[in-house]
Amino acid sequence: MKIRAILLGLVMAGLSAGAAAAEPIVIKFSHVVATDTPKGKAAEKFKELAEQYTNGAVKVEVYPNSTLYKDKEEMEALQLGAVQMLAPSLAKFGPLGVREFEVFDLPYIFNGYEALHKVTKGEVGRKLLDKLEPRGIKGLAYWDNGFKSFSLNSPIRTPDDLKGKKMRIQSSKVIEEQMRELKALPQVMAFSETYQALQTGVVDGTENPHSNLYTQKMHEVQKHMILTDHGYLGYAVITNKKFWDGLPADVRAQLEKAMAEATDYANEIAKAENDKALEAVRASGKTEIYTPTEAERKAFIKALLPVHKKMASRVGADTIQSIYEATGFNPAAF
């Protein structure tokens, strides 16, 4: 009787262990933008592929639109292990002490996607991601959003049109300097609070890729936009290093495969989504969209290039130079 009870106990323990082993590994993936943005769609694609390739051994829970953590909270939550994956904008790494990432915020340093991808898909980009590891963060990939345009409730044709305007920016010393170079007044503010701030006049304008402007309905409270493509907004997909390193090797390999495919998808749709959003803004009739002439574009470049030199001591002159070399950018041409 006693042996029977012991055997039964062992069987039950085995069943419990089996049930526990069958529990999926949960990855909470938090981000601050809408589901129908390039980042939102890419996060959903990663969820789909990760769950498929691991045969359900991993469950990805995506939390869009700051529903889990806001801009300022999410990085700490990742480091503490409260969330396993984020895709913050590249400017967010400056406050962590990895200021080299702020090189991505320099105005006009990338002349389009081809130049950009020479960095994000190359050695320079990989070396930057590696700098996150001492902070307990593993960099997995770069995801594009797009190139930014300025918006206001008054027409923008020249750099002087931004003078004295309160411009919402994300937290970035480089973008602060960019706005000061234009004699605008930079206002650091969470992305989720921007629409209301524009609506109530707390800020006058902003800079955004078109998909962010449209999906957050900012075009409803901005009468004018100029297609400057002056700056790039992209993301680094990151995970808690301890969590990542602790995954079974086979699971990690499948997640790396899912991430590589989700990254290709993200970067393929980024431009298309931004073009689509721009047409939707145009069709709404709420925002007048202006395309600058070549001379007007050069005036913006000339006005903003001094930011590169002013930020060299912060970002690292060698980091800036490595991007010039990777992309073929020549500031002397302007």
PyMOL commands that set and color helices and strands:
alter all, ss='L'
color gray80, all
select helices_A, chain A and resi 2-22+38-53+71-80+90-93+99-105+113-120+123-130+133-135+159-162+173-181+191-200+210-215+218-221+241-245+249-284+294-304+306-310+312-315+317-327+331-333
alter helices_A, ss='H'
color red, helices_A
select strands_A, chain A and resi 25-30+58-63+85-86+137-147+149-152+166-169+185-188+205-208+224-226+232-240+288-290
alter strands_A, ss='S'
color yellow, strands_A
deselect
rebuild
show_as cartoon
